[in-house]
Amino acid sequence: MKHLPTVTKFLAILGVFGLFVIGSTIYVTTEMRGLTAGFEHVNATAGTAALDITTANQALDGAEADIEWLLIDTTNSGIQGALGKLATNRKKFDALMVGAEKAVPQQADVLTSLQTRGDTLLNASCAQSIKLGAAAATPAEVTASQKEFLSHCLPGFPSLINDLAAVRDSSRKQVGNDQAILDSAAGKTIFTTFALVLVSLIVILVCGFFVVQAWIVSPIKGLQKTMGDLAGGNLRAVVAGIERRDEIGGMARAVQIFKDAGLEKQRLEEDAKAAAAQMDAERVANEAARAETAAQQRRVVDSVAAGLVKLSGGDLMFRLTEAFS
């Protein structure tokens, strides 16, 4: 790992954390899908059955009201309207009961029995009342149809409606129980997810701390100490990490260059001192040689001057006897 760039090391740490996150996400997604499927199943079974039974019960109530209206209104339009609504509520009742049976097959026998009772009530028990009500034109005929309704048709509605309500309440209770179980599972999933994320975060932070400490902080502190030693003049300090191929290695090599530059500067200073000493010796020798040359020149000049003085005095026999270099 020490040969990998620092960015790659951080990416590796983030990658490990990402794996934890992905694992947690997969777990949460799987659990949530299961919970969603559970809620959808509840809604599609007991929930749908409860709704269908409730609406079927309302349709049965509507059919009763249609029959009652049929026994009151003697106008042709009123009679036809009541018969049309009655037919619609019959079809609606049967369709909703069939839907409830499909939603909860385990209760199909009970629902089929209730549907049969409803059909028998509307098509048989109330058939005479409907027939008389549709044909009633005089007060006496209306009274006769109402008596028929009160005797043979109306008594069947309360018990059937109550039985439908009982089955509906049972379905609603089942929905409540199933939703309570799913809510409990959802709570456990949320807690488990939170725990997984928290634990993974703690693990990543602790591991990341020690990894960064080992991979980055410690090497940088070592280089810092080495640079302090070099700046203090200790050019024998060993630069660690030169062989690394990451940023730390680049810094170590830069420090090594600084050290080599210091050693080279030290060598150059020593060479400069030696050269200066040699130049001083040569300067002294040159000055001595120049002084000797000047002295010789003065002797020559003095001798020539003396000879010229003799000659100018008429001493033509004067000779220069001193040898010159």
Disulfide bonds with the S-S distance in Angstrom:
Cys126-Cys153 1.72
